[in-house]
Amino acid sequence: MADRKSHWEQVYGTKQAHEVSWTQDIPQTSLDFIHKMNLPKEVSIIDIGGGDSKLVDHLLREGFTDITVLDISETAIERAKARLGATDAGKINWIVSDILDFQPERRYDLWHDRAAFHFMTTQTEIDTYLNIARSAAGRFVIMGTFSDSGPLKCSMLEVHRYSNTELKETLERDFENIECINANHITPFQTVQNFTFCSFRRRNQAA
């Protein structure tokens, strides 16, 4: 969607990391979920809506070798590349795409999404996202959204908030829930955003 892309290009083109609410120096909740899975370092990981998130920095530091970052904003990805430097940036597969337009050419062992899915607010958008995830998520999914007590909007856009139960039910057709927690994110402005984080295992990995 052109309007959505232009919105995020403007956000990343006009605001620095300390000026947006989602910035994390250490994405601890995501890392904790990943560590619990005890994945070998050669697994394939895709970070949906990764933008200039520092998750990729930590994954590289921990020795993961097959990392893909997808984001709608080319500006966000260019910022991440610049932060990492040419050598480390060259180790990452970067994809500029709206998730709803993404046509995956492979399956990923781990599908990670912190705060992209909750921008899918219509049933059509949700269904399209889930169909793409079903085709591309080979083994595990980690999903983080605003909880049912989290903010109603982010970056001036409405979001779909999820309770633990609703997020489980949304993915349960193809993914068996492993764990769900609620976690507070402290923004750079020292405000609190409550997230629902859930991990899942694909029910039929051969499907």
C-alpha positions as CSV (number, residue, x, y, z in Angstrom):
1,M,0.0,0.0,0.0
2,A,1.6,3.3,-1.2
3,D,0.1,5.4,1.6
4,R,1.5,3.0,4.3
5,K,4.9,3.0,2.7
6,S,5.0,6.8,2.4
7,H,4.0,7.1,6.1
8,W,6.9,5.0,7.3
9,E,9.4,6.5,4.9
10,Q,8.4,9.9,6.4
11,V,8.7,8.6,10.0
12,Y,12.2,7.2,9.4
13,G,13.2,10.1,7.3
14,T,12.4,12.7,9.9
15,K,12.9,11.0,13.3
16,Q,16.0,9.5,14.9
17,A,15.9,6.3,17.0
18,H,15.5,8.2,20.3
19,E,12.5,10.0,18.9
20,V,10.3,7.0,18.2
21,S,8.6,4.9,20.9
22,W,9.6,1.4,19.7
23,T,13.4,1.8,20.1
24,Q,15.2,-0.7,22.3
25,D,18.9,-0.8,22.9
26,I,18.5,-4.4,24.0
27,P,15.4,-6.3,22.7
28,Q,15.5,-8.5,25.8
29,T,12.0,-10.1,25.5
30,S,12.7,-11.2,21.9
31,L,16.1,-12.5,22.9
32,D,14.7,-14.4,25.9
33,F,12.2,-16.2,23.7
34,I,14.9,-17.0,21.1
35,H,17.3,-18.3,23.7
36,K,14.6,-20.7,25.1
37,M,14.3,-22.4,21.7
38,N,18.0,-23.5,21.8
39,L,18.3,-23.0,18.1
40,P,21.5,-23.9,16.2
41,K,23.4,-20.9,14.9
42,E,22.8,-21.9,11.2
43,V,18.9,-21.7,11.5
44,S,17.2,-19.2,9.2
45,I,15.6,-16.2,10.9
46,I,13.4,-13.5,9.5
47,D,12.6,-10.4,11.4
48,I,9.3,-8.9,10.1
49,G,9.1,-5.1,10.3
50,G,12.7,-5.2,11.6
51,G,13.5,-1.7,10.3
52,D,16.4,-0.4,12.2
53,S,15.8,-2.6,15.2
54,K,18.9,-3.8,17.0
55,L,17.8,-7.4,17.2
56,V,19.9,-8.1,14.2
57,D,23.0,-6.7,16.0
58,H,22.5,-9.1,18.8
59,L,21.8,-12.1,16.6
60,L,25.0,-11.5,14.7
61,R,26.9,-11.1,17.9
62,E,25.6,-14.4,19.1
63,G,26.8,-16.1,15.9
64,F,23.6,-16.6,13.9
65,T,24.5,-16.8,10.3
66,D,21.2,-16.8,8.3
67,I,19.3,-13.6,9.1
68,T,16.8,-11.8,7.0
69,V,15.3,-8.4,7.9
70,L,12.1,-7.3,6.1
71,D,10.7,-3.8,6.4
72,I,8.4,-1.5,4.4
73,S,10.8,1.4,4.8
74,E,14.0,1.5,2.7
75,T,15.1,4.4,4.9
76,A,14.9,2.3,8.0
77,I,16.9,-0.5,6.4
78,E,19.5,1.9,5.2
79,R,19.9,3.2,8.7
80,A,20.3,-0.3,10.0
81,K,23.0,-1.0,7.4
82,A,24.9,2.2,8.2
83,R,24.8,1.3,11.9
84,L,26.1,-2.2,11.4
85,G,28.8,-1.1,8.9
86,A,29.5,-2.7,5.6
87,T,31.0,-5.9,6.8
88,D,28.2,-6.9,9.1
89,A,25.4,-5.4,6.9
90,G,26.7,-7.6,4.1
91,K,25.9,-10.7,6.2
92,I,22.2,-9.9,6.3
93,N,19.6,-10.5,3.7
94,W,17.6,-7.2,3.5
95,I,14.1,-7.1,2.0
96,V,12.2,-3.8,1.4
97,S,8.6,-4.8,1.2
98,D,5.2,-4.3,2.7
99,I,4.6,-7.5,4.6
100,L,1.2,-7.8,2.8
101,D,3.1,-7.8,-0.6
102,F,5.8,-10.2,0.5
103,Q,6.2,-13.3,-1.7
104,P,8.6,-15.5,0.2
105,E,10.9,-17.7,-1.9
106,R,11.9,-20.0,1.0
107,R,10.8,-21.0,4.5
108,Y,12.4,-19.6,7.6
109,D,13.0,-21.7,10.8
110,L,12.0,-18.7,12.9
111,W,9.5,-16.0,12.0
112,H,9.9,-13.1,14.4
113,D,7.6,-10.1,14.5
114,R,7.7,-7.4,17.2
115,A,5.1,-4.7,16.6
116,A,4.3,-5.2,12.9
117,F,1.4,-7.6,13.0
118,H,-0.7,-5.3,15.2
119,F,-0.8,-2.7,12.4
120,M,-3.0,-5.2,10.5
121,T,-6.4,-3.8,11.5
122,T,-8.9,-5.2,8.9
123,Q,-9.8,-8.9,8.6
124,T,-8.4,-8.9,5.1
125,E,-5.1,-7.6,6.2
126,I,-4.9,-10.1,9.1
127,D,-5.8,-13.0,6.8
128,T,-3.3,-11.9,4.2
129,Y,-0.6,-11.7,6.8
130,L,-1.4,-15.1,8.3
131,N,-1.4,-16.7,4.9
132,I,2.1,-15.4,4.2
133,A,3.3,-16.5,7.6
134,R,1.8,-20.0,7.0
135,S,3.8,-20.3,3.8
136,A,7.1,-18.9,5.1
137,A,7.3,-19.9,8.8
138,G,8.8,-23.4,8.8
139,R,9.3,-24.2,12.5
140,F,8.7,-21.4,15.0
141,V,7.0,-18.0,15.4
142,I,7.6,-15.3,17.9
143,M,5.0,-12.6,17.9
144,G,4.9,-9.4,19.9
145,T,1.9,-7.0,19.8
146,F,0.4,-4.3,22.0
147,S,-1.6,-6.1,24.7
148,D,-5.3,-5.4,25.4
149,S,-4.1,-2.8,27.9
150,G,-1.5,-1.3,25.6
151,P,-1.7,1.8,23.4
152,L,-4.6,2.3,20.9
153,K,-2.2,3.8,18.4
154,C,1.4,3.9,17.4
155,S,3.0,6.5,15.1
156,M,-0.5,8.0,14.6
157,L,-1.8,4.7,13.2
158,E,-4.5,2.6,14.8
159,V,-3.5,-0.9,16.0
160,H,-5.2,-4.2,16.8
161,R,-4.4,-5.0,20.4
162,Y,-4.3,-8.6,21.5
163,S,-4.7,-10.4,24.7
164,N,-2.7,-13.6,25.2
165,T,-5.8,-15.7,24.5
166,E,-6.7,-13.8,21.3
167,L,-3.2,-14.0,19.9
168,K,-3.1,-17.8,20.6
169,E,-6.4,-18.2,18.9
170,T,-5.4,-16.1,15.9
171,L,-2.5,-18.4,15.1
172,E,-3.7,-21.7,16.4
173,R,-4.8,-23.2,13.1
174,D,-1.2,-23.8,12.0
175,F,0.8,-23.0,15.1
176,E,0.8,-24.6,18.6
177,N,1.3,-22.1,21.4
178,I,4.4,-22.6,23.5
179,E,4.3,-19.6,25.8
180,C,2.7,-16.3,26.2
181,I,3.7,-13.4,28.5
182,N,2.9,-9.7,29.0
183,A,5.9,-7.4,29.0
184,N,6.3,-3.7,29.6
185,H,8.4,-1.7,27.1
186,I,9.8,1.5,28.4
187,T,10.0,4.0,25.6
188,P,12.7,6.6,25.1
189,F,10.2,9.1,26.5
190,Q,10.0,7.0,29.7
191,T,6.4,6.0,29.0
192,V,5.2,2.4,29.4
193,Q,3.7,0.2,26.6
194,N,2.4,-3.2,27.5
195,F,3.0,-6.0,25.0
196,T,1.6,-9.5,24.5
197,F,4.5,-11.8,23.5
198,C,3.8,-15.4,22.4
199,S,5.9,-18.2,20.9
200,F,4.6,-20.9,18.7
201,R,5.6,-24.2,17.1
202,R,4.4,-25.2,13.6
203,R,1.9,-28.0,14.0
204,N,2.8,-29.8,10.8
205,Q,6.3,-28.8,9.6
206,A,6.0,-30.8,6.4
207,A,2.8,-28.9,5.4
